[in-house]
Amino acid sequence: MSTPVTEVLAANLRRLMQERPDLNTQVKVGAAAGVNQKTISNCLNPGQRQAGKTGRTPSPTLAQVEKIAGAFGLEVWELLKAEADE
């Protein structure tokens, strides 16, 4: 069974934040990406998102993921690619 893309995004974003002292907080990533800190929090904690009025759990938009990837100098696919099993 494959890992949900939201979990892959969370793991990759967490790893990148640990590797980059200049982008090691949600506030710093949000500012560099031009998105709200809450968006970064939602990306890092997909299981804690609250369902909206429609009952659906929100996910980050592709535009938001693109901005976050850009803050790290990456392409979108690099944030959404699961690490290979070793």
The first five atom37 places (N, CA, C, CB, O) and aatype in JSON, in Angstrom:
{
  "aatype": [12, 15, 16, 14, 19, 16, 6, 19, 10, 0, 0, 2, 10, 1, 1, 10, 12, 5, 6, 1, 14, 3, 10, 2, 16, 5, 19, 11, 19, 7, 0, 0, 0, 7, 19, 2, 5, 11, 16, 9, 15, 2, 4, 10, 2, 14, 7, 5, 1, 5, 0, 7, 11, 16, 7, 1, 16, 14, 15, 14, 16, 10, 0, 5, 19, 6, 11, 9, 0, 7, 0, 13, 7, 10, 6, 19, 17, 6, 10, 10, 11, 0, 6, 0, 3, 6],
  "atom_mask": [
    [1, 1, 1, 1, 1],
    [1, 1, 1, 1, 1],
    [1, 1, 1, 1, 1],
    [1, 1, 1, 1, 1],
    [1, 1, 1, 1, 1],
    [1, 1, 1, 1, 1],
    [1, 1, 1, 1, 1],
    [1, 1, 1, 1, 1],
    [1, 1, 1, 1, 1],
    [1, 1, 1, 1, 1],
    [1, 1, 1, 1, 1],
    [1, 1, 1, 1, 1],
    [1, 1, 1, 1, 1],
    [1, 1, 1, 1, 1],
    [1, 1, 1, 1, 1],
    [1, 1, 1, 1, 1],
    [1, 1, 1, 1, 1],
    [1, 1, 1, 1, 1],
    [1, 1, 1, 1, 1],
    [1, 1, 1, 1, 1],
    [1, 1, 1, 1, 1],
    [1, 1, 1, 1, 1],
    [1, 1, 1, 1, 1],
    [1, 1, 1, 1, 1],
    [1, 1, 1, 1, 1],
    [1, 1, 1, 1, 1],
    [1, 1, 1, 1, 1],
    [1, 1, 1, 1, 1],
    [1, 1, 1, 1, 1],
    [1, 1, 1, 0, 1],
    [1, 1, 1, 1, 1],
    [1, 1, 1, 1, 1],
    [1, 1, 1, 1, 1],
    [1, 1, 1, 0, 1],
    [1, 1, 1, 1, 1],
    [1, 1, 1, 1, 1],
    [1, 1, 1, 1, 1],
    [1, 1, 1, 1, 1],
    [1, 1, 1, 1, 1],
    [1, 1, 1, 1, 1],
    [1, 1, 1, 1, 1],
    [1, 1, 1, 1, 1],
    [1, 1, 1, 1, 1],
    [1, 1, 1, 1, 1],
    [1, 1, 1, 1, 1],
    [1, 1, 1, 1, 1],
    [1, 1, 1, 0, 1],
    [1, 1, 1, 1, 1],
    [1, 1, 1, 1, 1],
    [1, 1, 1, 1, 1],
    [1, 1, 1, 1, 1],
    [1, 1, 1, 0, 1],
    [1, 1, 1, 1, 1],
    [1, 1, 1, 1, 1],
    [1, 1, 1, 0, 1],
    [1, 1, 1, 1, 1],
    [1, 1, 1, 1, 1],
    [1, 1, 1, 1, 1],
    [1, 1, 1, 1, 1],
    [1, 1, 1, 1, 1],
    [1, 1, 1, 1, 1],
    [1, 1, 1, 1, 1],
    [1, 1, 1, 1, 1],
    [1, 1, 1, 1, 1],
    [1, 1, 1, 1, 1],
    [1, 1, 1, 1, 1],
    [1, 1, 1, 1, 1],
    [1, 1, 1, 1, 1],
    [1, 1, 1, 1, 1],
    [1, 1, 1, 0, 1],
    [1, 1, 1, 1, 1],
    [1, 1, 1, 1, 1],
    [1, 1, 1, 0, 1],
    [1, 1, 1, 1, 1],
    [1, 1, 1, 1, 1],
    [1, 1, 1, 1, 1],
    [1, 1, 1, 1, 1],
    [1, 1, 1, 1, 1],
    [1, 1, 1, 1, 1],
    [1, 1, 1, 1, 1],
    [1, 1, 1, 1, 1],
    [1, 1, 1, 1, 1],
    [1, 1, 1, 1, 1],
    [1, 1, 1, 1, 1],
    [1, 1, 1, 1, 1],
    [1, 1, 1, 1, 1]
  ],
  "atom_positions": [
    [[0.85, -1.18, 0.0], [0.0, 0.0, 0.0], [0.89, 1.25, 0.0], [-0.96, 0.0, 1.23], [1.9, 1.29, 0.71]],
    [[0.54, 2.22, -0.78], [1.36, 3.44, -0.88], [1.01, 4.42, 0.23], [1.18, 4.1, -2.26], [-0.08, 4.4, 0.8]],
    [[1.96, 5.28, 0.52], [1.78, 6.31, 1.54], [0.99, 7.47, 0.95], [3.16, 6.8, 2.08], [1.28, 7.91, -0.16]],
    [[-0.01, 7.98, 1.68], [-0.77, 9.14, 1.18], [0.17, 10.31, 0.88], [-1.84, 9.56, 2.2], [1.13, 10.55, 1.62]],
    [[-0.12, 11.03, -0.16], [0.75, 12.13, -0.59], [0.88, 13.2, 0.49], [0.2, 12.76, -1.88], [1.92, 13.85, 0.59]],
    [[-0.15, 13.39, 1.31], [-0.04, 14.38, 2.38], [0.98, 13.96, 3.42], [-1.4, 14.6, 3.04], [1.66, 14.81, 4.0]],
    [[1.11, 12.66, 3.66], [2.11, 12.16, 4.6], [3.51, 12.27, 4.01], [1.8, 10.69, 4.98], [4.47, 12.57, 4.73]],
    [[3.63, 12.03, 2.72], [4.92, 12.18, 2.03], [5.37, 13.64, 2.1], [4.83, 11.7, 0.55], [6.53, 13.93, 2.41]],
    [[4.45, 14.55, 1.81], [4.76, 15.98, 1.88], [5.22, 16.34, 3.28], [3.53, 16.83, 1.48], [6.22, 17.04, 3.44]],
    [[4.51, 15.88, 4.3], [4.87, 16.19, 5.68], [6.27, 15.69, 6.02], [3.85, 15.59, 6.65], [7.07, 16.42, 6.61]],
    [[6.58, 14.46, 5.65], [7.9, 13.89, 5.95], [9.01, 14.64, 5.23], [7.93, 12.41, 5.55], [10.04, 14.94, 5.83]],
    [[8.8, 14.95, 3.96], [9.82, 15.67, 3.19], [10.02, 17.09, 3.72], [9.44, 15.71, 1.71], [11.15, 17.57, 3.82]],
    [[8.93, 17.76, 4.05], [9.03, 19.12, 4.56], [9.73, 19.12, 5.92], [7.62, 19.76, 4.68], [10.57, 19.99, 6.18]],
    [[9.4, 18.19, 6.77], [10.05, 18.07, 8.09], [11.56, 17.86, 7.93], [9.42, 16.91, 8.9], [12.36, 18.5, 8.6]],
    [[11.93, 16.95, 7.02], [13.35, 16.66, 6.78], [14.08, 17.9, 6.26], [13.49, 15.5, 5.77], [15.17, 18.23, 6.72]],
    [[13.47, 18.58, 5.3], [14.1, 19.78, 4.73], [14.28, 20.88, 5.77], [13.26, 20.3, 3.56], [15.29, 21.57, 5.79]],
    [[13.29, 21.03, 6.63], [13.38, 22.05, 7.68], [14.52, 21.73, 8.66], [12.04, 22.17, 8.43], [15.16, 22.64, 9.19]],
    [[14.76, 20.46, 8.91], [15.86, 20.06, 9.79], [17.21, 20.3, 9.13], [15.73, 18.59, 10.18], [18.2, 20.6, 9.8]],
    [[17.25, 20.17, 7.81], [18.5, 20.34, 7.06], [18.87, 21.8, 6.81], [18.41, 19.62, 5.75], [20.03, 22.11, 6.56]],
    [[17.9, 22.68, 6.89], [18.11, 24.09, 6.54], [17.9, 25.02, 7.74], [17.19, 24.5, 5.4], [16.75, 25.33, 8.06]],
    [[18.97, 25.46, 8.4], [18.81, 26.36, 9.55], [18.06, 27.65, 9.21], [20.18, 26.7, 10.11], [17.38, 28.22, 10.06]],
    [[18.19, 28.1, 7.97], [17.51, 29.33, 7.57], [16.02, 29.14, 7.35], [18.13, 29.88, 6.31], [15.27, 30.11, 7.25]],
    [[15.57, 27.88, 7.27], [14.16, 27.56, 7.07], [13.72, 26.49, 8.07], [13.9, 27.1, 5.62], [13.03, 25.54, 7.71]],
    [[14.13, 26.65, 9.32], [13.88, 25.6, 10.3], [12.64, 25.81, 11.16], [15.05, 25.48, 11.16], [12.41, 25.05, 12.1]],
    [[11.85, 26.83, 10.86], [10.6, 27.03, 11.59], [9.46, 27.24, 10.59], [10.7, 28.24, 12.55], [9.68, 27.59, 9.43]],
    [[8.25, 27.02, 11.06], [7.09, 27.21, 10.21], [6.98, 28.66, 9.76], [5.81, 26.79, 10.94], [6.62, 28.94, 8.62]],
    [[7.29, 29.58, 10.65], [7.22, 31.01, 10.32], [8.21, 31.35, 9.21], [7.5, 31.87, 11.56], [7.86, 32.06, 8.27]],
    [[9.45, 30.85, 9.33], [10.47, 31.13, 8.32], [10.09, 30.55, 6.96], [11.82, 30.58, 8.76], [10.24, 31.21, 5.93]],
    [[9.6, 29.32, 6.95], [9.19, 28.69, 5.68], [8.02, 29.46, 5.08], [8.81, 27.2, 5.89], [8.02, 29.75, 3.89]],
    [[7.04, 29.78, 5.9], [5.88, 30.53, 5.42], [6.28, 31.86, 4.8], [0.0, 0.0, 0.0], [5.8, 32.23, 3.73]],
    [[7.17, 32.59, 5.49], [7.61, 33.89, 4.98], [8.37, 33.73, 3.66], [8.5, 34.59, 6.01], [8.14, 34.5, 2.73]],
    [[9.25, 32.76, 3.59], [10.03, 32.54, 2.37], [9.15, 32.09, 1.21], [11.13, 31.51, 2.62], [9.42, 32.42, 0.06]],
    [[8.1, 31.33, 1.53], [7.23, 30.8, 0.49], [6.09, 31.76, 0.14], [6.65, 29.47, 0.93], [5.46, 31.62, -0.91]],
    [[5.83, 32.73, 0.99], [4.72, 33.64, 0.75], [3.38, 33.01, 1.08], [0.0, 0.0, 0.0], [2.37, 33.33, 0.45]],
    [[3.38, 32.1, 2.06], [2.13, 31.49, 2.52], [2.04, 31.68, 4.03], [2.05, 29.97, 2.14], [3.03, 31.99, 4.69]],
    [[0.85, 31.49, 4.56], [0.61, 31.64, 5.98], [1.29, 30.53, 6.77], [-0.89, 31.65, 6.26], [1.43, 29.41, 6.28]],
    [[1.71, 30.83, 7.99], [2.31, 29.83, 8.87], [1.36, 28.66, 9.09], [2.71, 30.45, 10.21], [1.81, 27.52, 9.22]],
    [[0.07, 28.92, 9.15], [-0.93, 27.86, 9.35], [-0.91, 26.87, 8.19], [-2.34, 28.48, 9.51], [-1.16, 25.68, 8.39]],
    [[-0.63, 27.35, 7.0], [-0.51, 26.46, 5.84], [0.64, 25.49, 6.05], [-0.3, 27.27, 4.53], [0.51, 24.3, 5.76]],
    [[1.77, 25.98, 6.55], [2.92, 25.11, 6.82], [2.56, 24.12, 7.91], [4.15, 25.95, 7.24], [2.88, 22.93, 7.8]],
    [[1.89, 24.58, 8.96], [1.46, 23.69, 10.03], [0.55, 22.59, 9.49], [0.73, 24.48, 11.13], [0.7, 21.42, 9.87]],
    [[-0.38, 22.94, 8.63], [-1.28, 21.96, 8.04], [-0.52, 20.94, 7.19], [-2.34, 22.66, 7.18], [-0.86, 19.75, 7.18]],
    [[0.5, 21.39, 6.49], [1.31, 20.48, 5.68], [2.08, 19.51, 6.56], [2.27, 21.27, 4.8], [2.22, 18.34, 6.22]],
    [[2.57, 19.99, 7.69], [3.37, 19.15, 8.59], [2.51, 18.2, 9.42], [4.18, 20.03, 9.51], [3.02, 17.19, 9.91]],
    [[1.24, 18.52, 9.59], [0.36, 17.74, 10.46], [-0.94, 17.39, 9.75], [0.06, 18.52, 11.74], [-2.01, 17.82, 10.18]],
    [[-0.87, 16.6, 8.68], [-2.08, 16.33, 7.91], [-3.17, 15.61, 8.7], [-1.73, 15.51, 6.7], [-4.35, 15.79, 8.41]],
    [[-2.81, 14.82, 9.69], [-3.8, 14.09, 10.47], [-4.56, 14.95, 11.45], [0.0, 0.0, 0.0], [-5.58, 14.51, 11.99]],
    [[-4.09, 16.16, 11.7], [-4.73, 17.05, 12.66], [-5.62, 18.1, 12.01], [-3.7, 17.74, 13.48], [-6.17, 18.95, 12.7]],
    [[-5.77, 18.03, 10.7], [-6.61, 19.01, 10.01], [-8.07, 18.77, 10.37], [-6.41, 18.94, 8.48], [-8.51, 17.63, 10.5]],
    [[-8.79, 19.84, 10.51], [-10.21, 19.78, 10.82], [-11.03, 19.79, 9.53], [-10.63, 20.95, 11.74], [-10.76, 20.56, 8.61]],
    [[-12.02, 18.92, 9.48], [-12.91, 18.89, 8.32], [-13.72, 20.17, 8.26], [-13.85, 17.65, 8.38], [-14.11, 20.73, 9.28]],
    [[-13.96, 20.63, 7.05], [-14.75, 21.84, 6.84], [-16.24, 21.55, 6.86], [0.0, 0.0, 0.0], [-16.66, 20.47, 7.24]],
    [[-17.02, 22.53, 6.44], [-18.48, 22.41, 6.43], [-18.96, 21.27, 5.55], [-19.11, 23.71, 5.97], [-20.01, 20.68, 5.8]],
    [[-18.19, 20.97, 4.52], [-18.59, 19.9, 3.6], [-18.23, 18.52, 4.14], [-17.93, 20.1, 2.25], [-18.62, 17.5, 3.57]],
    [[-17.47, 18.49, 5.24], [-17.04, 17.21, 5.8], [-15.73, 16.72, 5.24], [0.0, 0.0, 0.0], [-15.2, 15.7, 5.67]],
    [[-15.19, 17.45, 4.28], [-13.92, 17.06, 3.66], [-12.76, 17.7, 4.41], [-13.88, 17.47, 2.18], [-12.85, 18.84, 4.86]],
    [[-11.68, 16.95, 4.54], [-10.47, 17.46, 5.18], [-9.66, 18.22, 4.13], [-9.63, 16.31, 5.8], [-9.35, 17.67, 3.08]],
    [[-9.32, 19.48, 4.4], [-8.58, 20.27, 3.41], [-7.15, 19.79, 3.21], [-8.56, 21.72, 3.83], [-6.52, 19.27, 4.13]],
    [[-6.67, 19.96, 2.02], [-5.28, 19.67, 1.66], [-4.68, 20.93, 1.08], [-5.19, 18.48, 0.64], [-5.4, 21.81, 0.6]],
    [[-3.36, 21.05, 1.12], [-2.75, 22.23, 0.52], [-3.0, 22.23, -0.99], [-1.22, 22.28, 0.81], [-3.1, 21.18, -1.62]],
    [[-3.11, 23.42, -1.54], [-3.3, 23.51, -2.98], [-1.97, 23.29, -3.69], [-3.9, 24.89, -3.37], [-0.9, 23.41, -3.09]],
    [[-2.04, 22.96, -4.95], [-0.82, 22.78, -5.74], [-0.03, 24.08, -5.78], [-1.16, 22.3, -7.17], [1.2, 24.06, -5.75]],
    [[-0.72, 25.21, -5.85], [-0.04, 26.5, -5.85], [0.73, 26.71, -4.54], [-1.05, 27.65, -6.06], [1.85, 27.23, -4.56]],
    [[0.15, 26.31, -3.41], [0.84, 26.44, -2.13], [2.06, 25.53, -2.09], [-0.11, 26.11, -0.97], [3.13, 25.95, -1.64]],
    [[1.91, 24.29, -2.54], [3.03, 23.35, -2.55], [4.14, 23.87, -3.47], [2.57, 21.95, -3.01], [5.32, 23.72, -3.16]],
    [[3.76, 24.48, -4.58], [4.75, 25.06, -5.5], [5.54, 26.18, -4.81], [4.05, 25.59, -6.77], [6.76, 26.26, -4.98]],
    [[4.86, 27.02, -4.06], [5.54, 28.11, -3.35], [6.48, 27.56, -2.28], [4.52, 29.05, -2.71], [7.59, 28.06, -2.11]],
    [[6.03, 26.54, -1.56], [6.87, 25.94, -0.51], [8.1, 25.3, -1.14], [6.07, 24.89, 0.3], [9.21, 25.46, -0.64]],
    [[7.9, 24.57, -2.23], [9.04, 23.96, -2.93], [10.03, 25.04, -3.37], [8.55, 23.14, -4.15], [11.24, 24.88, -3.23]],
    [[9.5, 26.13, -3.91], [10.35, 27.23, -4.36], [11.19, 27.82, -3.24], [0.0, 0.0, 0.0], [12.33, 28.23, -3.47]],
    [[10.64, 27.88, -2.04], [11.39, 28.42, -0.9], [12.63, 27.58, -0.61], [10.49, 28.46, 0.34], [13.64, 28.1, -0.12]],
    [[12.55, 26.29, -0.92], [13.7, 25.4, -0.72], [14.53, 25.22, -1.99], [13.21, 24.04, -0.24], [15.5, 24.46, -1.99]],
    [[14.15, 25.91, -3.06], [14.88, 25.78, -4.32], [14.61, 24.45, -5.02], [0.0, 0.0, 0.0], [15.46, 23.93, -5.73]],
    [[13.41, 23.91, -4.8], [13.05, 22.61, -5.37], [11.89, 22.72, -6.33], [12.72, 21.62, -4.26], [11.2, 23.74, -6.38]],
    [[11.68, 21.66, -7.09], [10.49, 21.52, -7.93], [9.41, 20.84, -7.09], [10.81, 20.71, -9.24], [9.72, 20.15, -6.12]],
    [[8.16, 21.02, -7.46], [7.04, 20.44, -6.72], [7.2, 18.93, -6.54], [5.72, 20.74, -7.44], [6.98, 18.41, -5.45]],
    [[7.57, 18.24, -7.6], [7.65, 16.77, -7.53], [8.63, 16.31, -6.47], [8.04, 16.21, -8.88], [8.48, 15.22, -5.91]],
    [[9.65, 17.13, -6.19], [10.65, 16.74, -5.2], [10.07, 16.74, -3.78], [11.85, 17.68, -5.27], [10.53, 15.99, -2.92]],
    [[9.08, 17.56, -3.54], [8.4, 17.57, -2.23], [7.39, 16.43, -2.13], [7.7, 18.92, -2.0], [7.06, 15.99, -1.03]],
    [[6.9, 15.97, -3.25], [5.83, 14.96, -3.25], [6.32, 13.55, -3.52], [4.79, 15.33, -4.28], [5.52, 12.62, -3.56]],
    [[7.62, 13.38, -3.71], [8.18, 12.06, -4.02], [8.55, 11.34, -2.73], [9.41, 12.2, -4.93], [9.32, 11.85, -1.92]],
    [[8.02, 10.14, -2.57], [8.35, 9.33, -1.4], [9.8, 8.84, -1.53], [7.37, 8.12, -1.26], [10.28, 8.55, -2.62]],
    [[10.49, 8.76, -0.4], [11.85, 8.25, -0.41], [11.8, 6.76, -0.71], [12.56, 8.53, 0.95], [10.9, 6.06, -0.25]],
    [[12.77, 6.28, -1.47], [12.81, 4.86, -1.82], [13.13, 4.03, -0.59], [13.85, 4.6, -2.92], [13.89, 4.44, 0.28]],
    [[12.54, 2.85, -0.54], [12.85, 1.92, 0.55], [14.28, 1.47, 0.44], [11.9, 0.7, 0.53], [14.78, 1.19, -0.65]],
    [[14.94, 1.41, 1.57], [16.35, 0.99, 1.56], [16.49, -0.39, 2.12], [17.22, 1.97, 2.35], [17.6, -0.92, 2.19]]
  ]
}
